[in-house]
Amino acid sequence: MMLNNVFRPKFFRLFKKGKYNKELFTSDLIAGIVVGIIALPLAIAFGIASGVTPQQGLITAIVAGLIIALFGGSRFLIGGPTGAFIVIIASIIAKYGMTGLTIATIMAGVFLIVMGICKMGAVFKFIPYPIIVGFTSGIALTIFSTQLKDFFGLTGLSVPAEFIPQWGCYLSNIGNINWIETLLSFICLMSIILWNKFATKRIPGALIAIILATFIAIILKNYWGIEVTTIGSKFPSLSGGMALPEISIPSISYETVRGLVSPAFTIAMLCAIESLLAAMVADGVTGKQHHSNTELIAQGMANIVTPLFGGIPATGALARTMASINNGGKSSVAGLVHSIVLLLIFLFLMPYVVYVPIGCLAAILIVVAYNMSEWRSFKYLLKGEKGDVAVLLITFFLTVVVDLTVAIEFGILLAVVLFVRRIMQTSSISVIKADSLAATEDDDIAQAGDIEKLDIHQGIEVYEINGPYFFGLASVNEDMQNRQKQHTVCRIIRMRKVPFIDSTGIRNLRNLCDMAKKRGVQVILSGVQPEVMVTLKRFGLDKEVGEENIFDNIIPALTYANNLADSKLS
């Protein structure tokens, strides 16, 4: 029953309602075919850039796309490999090999399912925008950097994985640039840019670039004997065609799992953020709503099953999702068709893929990196407050120079710190004086009708807490304690604007009461909200303060305090 509340795939609900018809299917069929064609060069490029084979990129798009379409919480999301994973996949393979990547991806899938069951889908909406832009821009720059080797035809060059040594390697090998391959890569780059700007959006510029580059490469080889690096020369096994891969279950040990927790968590976080952001964008365009927890579970399922077929991490892809919507996609059936189209290409057309130049794929990925860089958003955020700018630059720097795993983990920590900081800014403790208390126009005073009753005896202190009383107010709490006057008899703490109190707030309030009691000062609580009162009773603080010292509003609290002060100081 609990799973029914968090797992509600859109695909099956579509047919359950009986509203799906031939017209909708025709729209989904056309959109699915177009998106399948768009996904082909991207899947191959992402696979090669990640350090695996082109067929592994295609397998990921087929299997993950199918599972996400069937079980996802969005009716528009198209799943598959994306550029965001290139950096993390390459680093995992370098450290742990392909088996390590398979295990890490499966672990990430488990994390995602747990997140969905625990209803954490809404949490990702609260990740600060500077953090998202910071590591998205960092990933884009890293992808751009990794593609320069193939773009300039630096074949046989061993390029370091780290960003700064990588550029040092490029600069020291400028003299080894293959100008023919560079020119071909540049032609591909310009053809993508110009096609996307001036021609129809139904046919992707990446596909045009592949056709053009392949034609040029064949002409160069057959008429001038000039060979450029192609997918076939890098992966000779593709020339014989491809068969469906068999399921392979990796050998999993405790030591391996323990070492892969951090990379797996990074994959899960990237997948959750990217897929839910893509789903939200699709909702904004179509006016529909996705189910975030269902989407997390579907993404988890995809990342558990896909690596068993040799695939790599997958998530919802924004560009392909928008391509589906723009080409008439109405439901997740379009995602299903997209996977079938890729499957047919995988089975029957892979022998022809070997003629595609590697430099063309580099040009495609450079365009992908530019599109995901969000440089306009980056520039805009630099105009913000210093805290947001610092978060943006730190996240960007860690992603590029250090490691994406560190950037994700540090980004989440920054998100928590920012949240606490924002809450602290809305919470405060202030001293209330007689004139300010009498001038306050609230329900308590309006009901009393006579503000003369709000006279404050000189032996009474009145403090008002505004906002949540939680661990972030610890230092302010100490400040209130240090402000106590020498002849104070009563201390009224007004809590009408406290929506909740956490365990640290309870501890601080208890310490405040204990210190006051040692000094002979009576603590009185005023205007305690029902939710806060429940927490006080749960911890027994109402008994410690004394139920007779807790009042609904400031009028009876102040009357009681004035009488107590008169009797003690007379």
HELIX and SHEET records of a PDB file:
HELIX    1   1 MET A    2  VAL A    6  1                                   5    
HELIX    2   2 LYS A   10  LYS A   16  1                                   7    
HELIX    3   3 LYS A   22  ALA A   49  1                                  28    
HELIX    4   4 PRO A   54  PHE A   71  1                                  18    
HELIX    5   5 GLY A   83  PHE A   85  5                                   3    
HELIX    6   6 ILE A   86  ILE A  117  1                                  32    
HELIX    7   7 GLY A  121  PHE A  126  5                                   6    
HELIX    8   8 TYR A  129  PHE A  151  1                                  23    
HELIX    9   9 PHE A  163  SER A  172  1                                  10    
HELIX   10  10 ILE A  174  ASN A  176  5                                   3    
HELIX   11  11 TRP A  179  PHE A  198  1                                  20    
HELIX   12  12 GLY A  205  TRP A  224  1                                  20    
HELIX   13  13 ILE A  231  LYS A  234  1                                   4    
HELIX   14  14 PRO A  236  GLY A  240  5                                   5    
HELIX   15  15 TYR A  254  GLY A  259  1                                   6    
HELIX   16  16 VAL A  261  THR A  286  1                                  26    
HELIX   17  17 SER A  292  VAL A  305  1                                  14    
HELIX   18  18 THR A  306  PHE A  309  5                                   4    
HELIX   19  19 LEU A  318  ASN A  326  1                                   9    
HELIX   20  20 VAL A  333  PHE A  348  1                                  16    
HELIX   21  21 MET A  350  VAL A  353  1                                   4    
HELIX   22  22 ILE A  358  MET A  372  1                                  15    
HELIX   23  23 TRP A  375  LEU A  381  1                                   7    
HELIX   24  24 LYS A  386  PHE A  397  1                                  12    
HELIX   25  25 LEU A  398  VAL A  402  3                                   5    
HELIX   26  26 LEU A  404  THR A  426  1                                  23    
HELIX   27  27 ALA A  434  ALA A  439  1                                   6    
HELIX   28  28 ASP A  443  ALA A  448  1                                   6    
HELIX   29  29 ILE A  451  LEU A  454  5                                   4    
HELIX   30  30 PHE A  471  LEU A  473  5                                   3    
HELIX   31  31 ALA A  474  ASN A  482  1                                   9    
HELIX   32  32 SER A  503  LYS A  518  1                                  16    
HELIX   33  33 PRO A  530  ARG A  538  1                                   9    
HELIX   34  34 LEU A  541  VAL A  545  1                                   5    
HELIX   35  35 GLU A  547  ASN A  549  5                                   3    
HELIX   36  36 ILE A  554  LEU A  569  1                                  16    
SHEET    1   A 2 GLY A  79  GLY A  80  0                                        
SHEET    2   A 2 THR A 315  GLY A 316 -1                                        
SHEET    1   B 5 SER A 428  ILE A 432  0                                        
SHEET    2   B 5 ILE A 460  ASN A 466 -1                                        
SHEET    3   B 5 CYS A 490  LYS A 497  1                                        
SHEET    4   B 5 GLN A 522  SER A 526  1                                        
SHEET    5   B 5 ILE A 550  PHE A 551  1                                        
END                                                                             
